[in-house]
Amino acid sequence: MPDNQNTILSIDNMSVQFPTLSGSVTAVRNVSFKVGREKVGIIGESGSGKSTTGRAIMQLQPPGAIVTADRMQFEDVDLLAASEQQMRTIRGRRISMILQDPKYSLNPVMTVGEQISETVILHERVSRREARARTLAMLERVNIRDPERVYTLYPHEVSGGMGQRIMISMMLISSPSLIIADEPTSALDVTVRQQVLSILDDLVTERNIGLIFISHDLNLVRSFCDRVIIMYAGRIVETIDAENLEHATHPYTRGLLNALPSLEHPRDRLDVLKRDPLWLEN
């Protein structure tokens, strides 16, 4: 747990509700956590509230969604009281979000260089020449060869791995304090995934910033993150240091771990996760 001086984000009792024809549905219920200058993983099954939590921090929930909390503090900003105009100055500049698939996140009718440069121009009011120079330097920093050529390419002309590195460069070019990465490597093959993670890890350490890494891959989070938050049905059921994940005590976390295949301890049949209704009450 980060100390108060290193805390970037504090969330206390946050809930997210969505209206439906049959009544309100609570997708995230009373979650509380802090993020410092570290890599924090959020794991859980699909529908557990991981992505909804990340989007609520950014105020990117769809119209009609209701976000409540006792406290949502990002550095010197009260996110609960922040207006949409204030959030526009925060998103991309102070908090960045890396999404799952760059094909759906990048503008198909703009070159990748123009899109990255646009981030700097909008947030820092620099000239186009300076924005271009910074963009080329950032592309080179994320290990893209021949950044001059890549600058002129459109999103459909780049591979998945290169697209994700372009997304990382776009999100980091304005030097944010916090990155929210929502399953940024799930669409990549294993080799490219390790390259992207290595780049992300180096940049987080180099810039001394915080990272929320949302994933459903236990092994990946265990090897990459410092701490792990486990979510089930919109709730946080356990928070533990990544290196101690094997010693988790909550039966849901134990069930996830026991359902993983292992080359060191092969089994004929993997465990099936058994859910307890009491988890929804405690």
C-alpha positions in Angstrom: 0.0 0.0 0.0 1.5 3.4 -1.0 2.1 6.0 1.7 0.2 9.3 1.5 3.2 11.2 -0.1 3.4 8.7 -3.0 -0.4 8.2 -3.4 -1.6 9.4 -6.8 -5.2 8.1 -6.7 -7.5 7.4 -3.7 -10.9 5.7 -4.2 -13.3 5.2 -1.3 -16.6 3.3 -1.6 -17.1 3.9 -5.3 -20.2 2.4 -6.9 -21.4 2.5 -10.5 -25.0 1.9 -11.5 -26.7 1.6 -14.9 -30.4 2.2 -15.4 -32.3 -0.6 -17.3 -35.9 -1.2 -18.2 -36.2 -3.5 -15.2 -34.5 -1.3 -12.7 -31.0 -0.1 -11.8 -28.1 -2.5 -12.1 -25.0 -2.1 -9.9 -21.9 -3.0 -11.9 -19.4 -1.8 -9.3 -20.2 -1.9 -5.6 -18.3 0.0 -2.8 -14.8 -0.5 -4.1 -11.9 1.2 -2.3 -8.2 1.2 -3.2 -5.2 3.5 -3.6 -2.6 3.7 -6.3 0.9 5.1 -5.8 4.0 5.1 -8.1 3.6 1.4 -8.8 2.0 -1.2 -11.1 -1.4 -2.3 -9.7 -3.2 -5.1 -11.4 -7.0 -5.6 -11.4 -8.1 -9.1 -12.3 -11.3 -11.0 -12.4 -13.6 -12.7 -14.8 -15.5 -10.9 -17.6 -18.2 -8.8 -16.1 -16.5 -8.5 -12.7 -16.3 -4.7 -13.0 -12.7 -4.2 -13.9 -13.1 -2.0 -17.0 -16.1 -0.2 -15.5 -13.9 0.8 -12.6 -11.2 2.2 -14.9 -13.7 4.1 -17.0 -15.4 5.6 -14.0 -12.1 7.1 -12.8 -11.8 8.7 -16.2 -15.5 9.8 -16.2 -15.9 7.9 -19.5 -19.1 5.9 -18.5 -22.0 6.0 -20.9 -24.9 8.6 -20.4 -27.2 7.6 -17.6 -24.6 5.8 -15.5 -24.5 6.9 -11.9 -21.1 7.1 -10.1 -21.1 7.6 -6.4 -18.3 7.5 -3.9 -17.2 8.9 -0.5 -14.0 10.1 -2.2 -12.3 10.0 -5.6 -9.1 12.0 -5.3 -6.5 12.2 -8.1 -3.5 14.2 -6.9 -5.0 17.7 -6.2 -8.2 17.0 -8.1 -11.5 15.9 -6.6 -12.9 13.7 -9.4 -16.4 13.7 -8.0 -16.6 17.5 -8.2 -14.7 17.9 -11.5 -16.7 19.3 -14.4 -16.5 17.8 -17.9 -14.4 20.8 -19.0 -11.9 20.1 -16.2 -11.9 16.4 -17.0 -10.9 17.3 -20.6 -7.7 18.9 -19.3 -7.0 15.8 -17.2 -7.7 13.0 -19.7 -4.7 12.3 -21.9 -2.5 14.9 -20.1 -2.6 13.7 -16.5 -4.5 10.4 -16.7 -4.1 8.3 -19.9 -6.0 5.2 -20.9 -4.6 2.5 -23.1 -7.4 0.4 -24.6 -7.5 -3.2 -25.7 -7.3 -3.1 -29.5 -5.7 -0.1 -31.3 -7.8 -0.8 -34.4 -10.8 0.5 -32.6 -9.1 3.3 -30.7 -7.2 5.0 -33.5 -8.8 7.3 -36.1 -8.8 5.5 -39.4 -8.7 8.6 -41.5 -5.7 10.3 -39.8 -2.1 9.2 -40.0 -0.7 7.8 -36.7 1.8 10.7 -36.5 -1.0 13.3 -36.8 -2.9 11.6 -34.0 0.0 11.5 -31.6 1.0 15.1 -32.4 -2.6 16.3 -31.9 -2.4 15.2 -28.2 0.6 17.5 -27.6 -0.9 20.4 -29.6 -4.3 20.2 -27.7 -2.9 19.9 -24.2 0.4 21.9 -24.4 -0.3 24.4 -27.1 3.0 23.7 -28.9 3.8 24.4 -32.5 3.2 21.6 -35.1 7.0 21.4 -35.8 7.7 20.8 -32.1 4.8 18.3 -31.8 6.2 16.4 -34.8 9.7 16.3 -33.3 8.3 15.1 -30.0 6.2 12.5 -31.7 9.1 11.1 -33.7 11.2 10.9 -30.5 8.4 9.1 -28.7 7.9 6.6 -31.5 11.6 5.9 -31.4 11.4 5.5 -27.6 8.8 2.7 -27.9 11.2 0.8 -30.2 9.6 1.6 -33.6 12.1 1.5 -36.4 12.1 4.2 -39.0 9.7 6.6 -37.1 9.7 9.0 -40.0 8.0 6.4 -42.2 5.6 5.2 -39.5 4.5 8.8 -38.8 2.9 8.9 -42.3 1.1 5.5 -42.0 -2.6 5.0 -41.4 -3.8 2.7 -38.6 -4.8 -0.1 -41.1 -1.2 -0.1 -42.4 0.4 -1.2 -39.1 0.5 -4.5 -37.3 -1.2 -5.2 -34.0 2.0 -5.0 -32.0 3.1 -1.7 -33.7 -0.5 -0.3 -33.2 -0.3 -1.0 -29.5 3.1 0.7 -29.3 1.7 3.7 -31.1 -1.2 3.8 -28.6 1.4 3.7 -25.7 3.4 6.6 -27.3 0.1 8.6 -27.7 -0.8 8.1 -24.1 2.6 8.8 -22.7 3.7 11.8 -24.8 2.1 14.3 -22.4 3.8 12.7 -19.4 0.7 11.7 -17.4 1.0 10.8 -13.7 -1.3 7.7 -14.0 -2.0 5.2 -16.8 -5.0 2.9 -17.0 -4.2 0.0 -19.3 -7.4 -2.0 -20.1 -6.2 -5.4 -21.3 -3.6 -3.8 -23.6 -1.9 -7.0 -24.7 -4.9 -9.5 -25.1 -5.0 -9.0 -28.9 -1.2 -9.7 -29.3 0.8 -12.9 -29.7 3.1 -14.0 -26.9 6.4 -12.6 -28.3 4.9 -9.2 -29.2 3.1 -9.1 -25.8 6.4 -9.4 -23.9 8.0 -6.6 -26.0 5.0 -4.3 -25.3 5.1 -5.1 -21.6 8.8 -4.5 -21.4 8.4 -1.1 -23.0 5.5 -0.2 -20.7 7.5 -1.3 -17.7 10.5 0.7 -18.6 8.5 3.9 -19.2 6.6 3.5 -15.9 9.8 3.1 -14.0 11.7 5.8 -16.0 8.9 8.4 -15.4 8.1 7.3 -11.9 4.3 7.1 -12.5 1.4 4.9 -11.5 -0.2 2.2 -13.6 -3.5 0.4 -13.3 -3.2 -2.8 -15.4 -6.6 -4.4 -16.0 -6.5 -8.0 -17.1 -8.0 -11.5 -16.7 -4.6 -13.2 -17.1 -3.4 -14.2 -13.6 0.0 -15.3 -14.7 0.7 -12.1 -16.6 -0.4 -9.9 -13.7 1.6 -12.0 -11.2 4.8 -11.5 -13.2 4.3 -7.9 -14.2 2.6 -6.0 -11.4 3.5 -5.0 -7.8 0.1 -5.5 -6.2 -3.0 -7.3 -7.3 -6.7 -6.4 -6.7 -9.1 -9.3 -7.3 -12.7 -8.3 -8.3 -15.8 -10.5 -8.2 -19.3 -9.4 -9.2 -18.4 -5.7 -8.9 -16.7 -6.1 -5.5 -13.1 -6.2 -4.4 -12.7 -9.5 -2.6 -8.9 -9.4 -2.0 -5.8 -7.2 -2.4 -2.4 -8.8 -2.2 1.2 -8.3 -3.2 1.8 -9.9 -6.6 4.7 -11.9 -5.3 2.4 -13.4 -2.6 -0.4 -14.3 -5.0 0.1 -18.0 -4.4 -0.7 -17.4 -0.7 -4.0 -15.7 -1.4 -6.7 -16.7 1.1 -10.1 -15.8 -0.5 -11.8 -18.8 -2.0 -12.5 -17.0 -5.3 -8.8 -16.1 -5.7 -7.9 -19.7 -4.8 -10.4 -21.0 -7.4 -8.9 -18.8 -10.1 -5.4 -20.0 -9.3 -6.5 -23.7 -9.2 -8.1 -23.3 -12.6 -4.8 -22.4 -14.2 -2.9 -25.1 -16.2 0.7 -25.6 -15.1 3.6 -27.2 -16.9 5.4 -27.9 -13.6 2.4 -29.6 -12.1 0.3 -31.0 -14.9 -3.2 -32.4 -14.1 -5.6 -34.5 -16.1 -8.5 -32.2 -15.1 -8.5 -28.5 -14.1 -10.6 -27.4 -11.1 -14.0 -25.8 -11.9 -14.6 -22.5 -10.0 -17.3 -22.9 -7.4 -19.1 -19.7 -6.4 -20.6 -19.0 -3.0 -23.6 -16.7 -2.7 -22.1 -15.4 0.5 -19.4 -13.7 -1.5 -22.0 -11.2 -2.7 -22.9 -10.3 0.9 -19.6 -10.0 2.6 
